[in-house]
Amino acid sequence: MLKKIFNIAPVLFAGLIISSATLASNAKYFKDRTITIVIPYGPGGTYDKYGASFSNHLGKYIPGKPTVILQHMPGAGGSKAQAYMYNVAPGKGFHMFVPLDNIVVNQLLRPKRMRYKADKFHYLGSSNQTNVIMVVRSDTGVKSLQDMKKIALIGATSGTGSSGYLTPMAAMGILGLKGRMITGYKGSSRSILAVEQGEAQMAAFNWLAWSSKVPHWFKGKKPFARAILQTGFFKDPDLPDVPMLIDLVSKKDRPLIGFLASAGPIGRGLAYPPGVNSTIVETVRTAYDRMNADSKFAAELKKRKLRLIPSSGKQIQEIVSKALKESSPEVIARVKKVVFPKK
């Protein structure tokens, strides 16, 4: 037994030397440097709020303690930033971004327009998981999905690549609901303002966006707006009485809704562009995990009315790879037909 222990000891010691050398190297690499987090929407939305929280805490867990700043890059429903990160951003470890939760959905539905490969990004971790919730102004007379079969609504969203477009269009196409989506609003905040001001009557965002920005809309006997539908893998704990889209469709359309629901687990996190050194990726993944476990980080999220539902970078990487592999051409073709109907 002693002989075995002594044989193992040099290996462990060598491993410690390599680990320490790697850590020291990374500390020197990041020391006095600035890391830029690219936000795919304008200021004010949940992508921005999570990004700001990441910038306040992540740097202290990365060796060398680099400064972390934000850069907003709205456009094309968030896809402009993803294309930039894939095709332009340097792969040196000093540029990262908050990936869209529907990064896989967009790639498979619109491969010619989405100039990236989702599985080539290096996912560092996530701090939230959430469903997409369709919300309608009460003064429209719509209290349920059944009402939307008679009353046509105008919805507001950023672009055709956003979950705020894909989910309502899928619901309208499959369930026979009336309405249309107007694109061009820069993020959830602008879309929600459009609903508030009467430019639009409906929008679809994650429940976090609704509950953190306009919680007063849903209170009282005569609320300003109602949540009428949600999409995801499981019901949001805050919305047990709001129906799930996957429960309302026929058996043949369930794979379609499951495909759209794959966006939920990706949540709000960070990713590196392709080409970043694997040692740097693992170092920052560890830093991200430590940030998720930090009580001060959790406290800031709570103060911003944000949730903390952590996932590791490895978990998100596996989710993205699996979703890409398991989405059949038949399902994708059906989704395209429903979500992007020919006029």
N, C-alpha and C positions, 0 to 999 in steps of 0.2 A: 504493500500500500504506500509506504514512504517513498519507494522508488518511483511509483507512478506520480505521486505528488511532485517530487523533485523534477520529473521529466516534464510536467505540465508547467511548472513555475516559469522557466525561461520563455515559454510561448506566451504566457500571460504578461510577463514583463515586457516582452517585445511588443505585444499589442498595446500596452500602456504607453510605450515610447512613441509608437506610430500615432495613437490617438492624440497624445499631447502635442506631437509635432504638427498634426493636422489642425488642431485647435489653435495653436500658436500661429500657424500659417494663415488661417482664416482671420484671426484677430488682426494680424498685420494687413491682410487684404482689405478688410472693411474699415480699419481705423482711419478716421478723418475723412471718410467718404460719405456721399449722400445717396440714399436709395429713393427712387421716385416710384410712387404708387399711382398708376393711371386709373382714373375712374371713368367708366364708359358712358356716364350721363352727366348732366349739369349738377350744380350744387343743390342740396336740400333733400335729396331722396335717400333711401336706405342704403344704396350703394355708397353714397357720399358719407353718410353717418358712420357706417361700418369702417370705411376707408380712413376716416379721421381718427377713429378709435384705434385702428391698427397702427397708424402713424405715431400715435401717442405712446404705444407700449411695445411694439415689436422690436424696435432698435435696441432696447436694453437687454434683450436676450440673444442678440446676434453678437458673436465675438468681435471685439473692436468697437462695439456700440456706435454704429453709424447713425447719422441723422436721417430721418425718414420724412419725406414731404409728399404732397398730393399734386396731381395734375389732372384736370378735368378734360375729357375728350369726347363730348357728346356727338351723336350723329348716327343715322341709319339704325335706329333702335338699339344702339350700343355696339353694333357690329363694326363700326369704324375703328374703335379702340382695339378690338380683337384682331382686326386685320393689321393694324399698326404693330401690335405686339408680336405677331407672327412673322411679318415680312420686313419690318424696319427696325424695331427696337434691338439694341445690342444685347447679345447673350452673355453678358459679363457678370450678372448677378446684382446689378445696380438698378434694374428696371423690372418692376412687377406690376400686376394689374388685378383688379377685382373682376373675375370672369362672369359672364352672364350665366344665370342659372339654366337658361335654355341653349347653352352653347352646342350641345350635341344635336338637339332638335333642329336648330338653324342649319347646321352643316349638312344634315341628311335631307332636309327639305329643299334647301336652296344651295346646292354645292357650287354652282357657277358664280353665285354672288358672295358666298362666304369664303373669303380668301384665306382660309386657315384649315388645319387639321387638328381637331380638338384633342386627340390623344397624343399629339406631339408637344403640347404644353406640359410643364412640370407643375403639378398642383401641390401647394404647400400646406393646405388645410382649409377648413371651413368653420365658421362660428354660428351658423344658423341653418335650419331647414324649415321650409314653409310651403303651404299650398297657395295657389292662385285663386283669388276670390272675386267673383263678379258682384259689383255693388251698383244699385239703381236708385235714383232719386225717388222718394215716396210720392211726390206730386205728379209723377207720370201715371199713377194708377196701377203700376206693376207691383204686386206683392209676392208673386211666385213665377216660376218659369212658365206655367200654364198661361199666365197673362201675356207673356211675351209672344205667344203664338197669335195674338190679336193686335197687340200694340207694338208698333215699330219704334225702336230706340236708336239714338245716335250715340256712339261710344267714342271716347278720346284715348289715344295712345301715342307712343313715340314713333314707331315704325313697324313695318310688316314682319320684322325679325324679332319683335319683342313678345314676351309671354302675354302682355296686355292686348296684343292683337291675335295671337294664335289661339288662346283659350276661348275668347268669345266667338271667334269665327268657327271654331270646331263645334262649339255648343249650338250655334245658330244653324250650321250646316247639317248636323246629325239629328237635332231635336226639332227642326223646323221652326225655329224662333225667327222673329222679324227684327231687322235692324241692320246697321252698317257701322263700320269703324272709320273714324277720321284720324289720319296719322299726321305727324309733324310736331307734336308736343315734346318738349325736351325733358323727358323723365316723368316720374310719377307725380311730383309736386305740381308741375304745370298741367298735367292731365286732370288731377284732382281739383285744381283751381278752375279749370274749364267746366267741370261738373258743378262746382259750387256757384259759378257765375251764370250757369244756364246755357253755355255754349254747347255742352254735351249733357246727356242724361245718364250715362253709364260709363264705367271703366272697370278694368280687371287688373288687380295687383295682389301681391302677397298680403296676408292679413297684417303683417307687421307694418306695412306702409299705411294701411287704413287706421289701425289702432294707435299708431304713434303720431300721425299727422292730424286726424280728424275724429278722435274718439267720441266727441260730442254729437256727431252725426247720428249715432246709433242708440242714443239714450231717450228715455221717455216713452209715453204712450203714442206720441205722434213724431217718430224719428224723421230726421231730414232724409235719411237714406236707409236702404236695407241690403243686407248680403243675401243673395238668392241662389248662389251656386259656388261650389268649390271643386278644385281639381288637384289631385295628389294621390299618394298611396294610402293615406289614412286621414280620418277627419281631424281637423284642427281642434285641439282641446277647448278653445274658446268658442267654437261654433258647432256644437253637437247636433243642432237642429237644422243646419244648412245642408241640403242634399249634395252628395258626391256625384259628379258627372258620370263616373264609371258605373255607378249603380243604376243609371237611367237609360243606358244605351243597350242595344241588342248585343247578342253574343259575338256577332261578326265584327262589331265596332269596338269591342273591349281592348283588343291589342292596340288599336289606334289611340285610345285614351291613355292606355298604359305607357305608350311611347311618349306622349306629351307630358305625362306625370313624372317622367324620368328627371325633369328639371328640378323637382323639389329638393332632393338630397344634396345637390351641389351648393345650394344656399348662398351665403355671403362669405367669401374667403379670399385667398390670394393665389396667384399662379405666376410662374416664370415663363418667359418665351422659350422656344426651342434653343438648344445649343449651350445652355448653362451647364457648367461642370457638375458632375454628379456629387462630388464632395460638397460643393457649395449648396446644392439642392438639399442634401440631407442635413447639412448644418442649419439651414433656414427652416426646414421642416421641424427640426427639434426645437428651434426658437419659437416657432408658431405654436407647437403643442404646449410649451411652457407659458406662453402668453395666454392661451385658452384656460390654463389652470391658475392663472394669477387672479387673486381676489380683487385687486385694484382694477384690472381690466373688466371683470364681471361687474364691478360697481359702476364703472363708466357706462357700460352698455345699459345697465338698469336705469341710470340717470337719463340716458338718451331715449329710454323706453324701447330698447332693443332686446331681443332674446339672445341667449347663449345656449346653443345646442351644438356642441363641438364634434368635428370629424377630423381625422388625420389626413395628411396629404396623400398617403398611400391608399386610404379608403376611397377618397375622391377619384384618384387615378384609376382605380379598379372599376368604379361605377361608370366612368366615362368610357373606358375600354369595353366593358360588358355591354353597355347600351349601343355602342357602335356595331359590335359584332352580332347582337341579337335582333336588330331591327331589319326585318325582311324587306325586300323590294316591293312586295305586295302591300305591306302596311304603309310604307312610305308613299307609294302611289295613291293609296286611298286617302291618306292625310292631305296630300297636295290637292287632290280633287275637291276635298271638303273645305280646306282653309283658303285656297287660292282659286275660287271658282272663275271660270271664264265668263266674261261679261258679254 
